[in-house]
Amino acid sequence: MQHIRLFIALSVLWAITQNSFAADTHGDDSEKEFDPMEMIMHHIADSHEWHVVSYNSNGEEKHITIPLPVILIDNGLHVFMSSAFHHGEELVKKGDTYYKLYHGKIYRTDASGTIAYDDNHEVTNSKPLDFSITRNVASMWLSIILIIWLFTSAAKRYRGPPSAPKGVQSFVEPLILFVRDDIAYAQIDKHKADRFLPFLLTLFFFIWINNLLGLIPFFPGGSNLTGNISLTLVLALITFFVTNFSGTKSYWGHIFWMPGVPVPIRLLLSVIEFIGLFTKPFALMIRLLANITAGHIIILSLFSLIFVMKSIAIAPVSVLMVLMMFMLELLVAVLQAYIFTLLSALFIGMAVASEEH
Amino acid sequence: MEGLSLTTIGLGLIISGAAYGIGRIAQSAMEAMGRQPEISSKIQTAMIIAAALIEGAALFAIVVALMKG
């Protein structure tokens, strides 16, 4: 039954993609010089289409991509598929305005699609408000579906009479217990920790699963979601709000009027502690972003070696190094999820700590 | 690539400092674990927190260096 369902799901996916895939051709750029920086940035950045595979047919480079919906708010709401841009080669006219997809961003242009630059080679064209379902958003929804499936199917087993863990349950149960005992109970007062456990568990599994999805080099993964500053910003902001909204009187007292020190030092400390309120989530944001993005850049750079050196002899060395980096990144994926959760628990623990020490 | 800029040297200094700091933490933590193996899990947590704080400072510097450079 399980296999039949999987088969049907795959066939439906195949049918959908067959119809909506736009196999576009790009002639005459097969001799183009390989630019590793451009390739890496393309993989790191967010985009309006989900690239599946590129292949060479009769000397022509073909790309198979899944188009994603573009949602623009610019004198009204415009919704269309990103395939209308034909990978940036064509303009889209909505109302009186022309839109052009240029290096992953949508700009307003004139009828001939002119992109203007200033002295620093920055694009000066204005941009509409872009609420598109980009690759990162689609990838996030996929991960949310995956997480909900994983945990609801594990949670179902706890409804009946207690029994030995089975299947997916025996995978998630030790992880949940690890987050509860070694992160939440270790950092937060035990009788207060249960209130924050759902948040910490969500944080840990969301970051970890998205880190792992980002490491999958082909279609369902491959988007650099946890290396996107918007996502890490929101995660850090949630930690910031949870920490400060649950802060006790003594927590705020220790920030603005540190007990037990002379008054001039109290004033100085209150400034430092107030800045500290914001630097803590800022460090959380930058740490996750930098670690994941750096890992992606290193892996892609090692792959680029083959094409920069233009030699097949370098390939075994490059592949071995990439394999090594992938192993390290598997560790980093869980380590960063752990550190983010641990530090969140630590901040919350400081905020809700009781008076008696 | 415009050769060796001040940003590059600065990034090198940041990494050296952070690596030295985290290395010292790991060294002390391992010595402590060797002396007191029964509380090694507590030491490990404290080690990771201290390393993460140093890493945070290094990341600030890297972000500033990249924005300036």
Contacts between the chains, C-beta under 8 A, distances in Angstrom:
chain1	res1	chain2	res2	distance
A	182	B	41	7.5
A	182	B	45	7.7
A	186	B	45	6.5
A	279	B	56	7.9
A	279	B	60	8.0
A	282	B	60	8.0
A	283	B	52	8.0
A	283	B	53	7.8
A	283	B	56	3.4
A	283	B	59	6.8
A	283	B	60	7.3
A	286	B	56	7.3
A	286	B	59	4.6
A	286	B	60	7.1
A	286	B	63	6.0
A	287	B	52	6.9
A	287	B	55	6.3
A	287	B	56	6.1
A	287	B	59	5.9
A	290	B	59	5.3
A	290	B	62	6.9
A	290	B	63	7.8
A	338	B	48	7.9
A	339	B	48	6.5
A	339	B	52	5.3
A	342	B	45	7.3
A	342	B	48	6.8
A	342	B	49	7.1
A	342	B	52	7.9
A	343	B	49	7.2
A	343	B	52	6.2
A	346	B	49	6.6
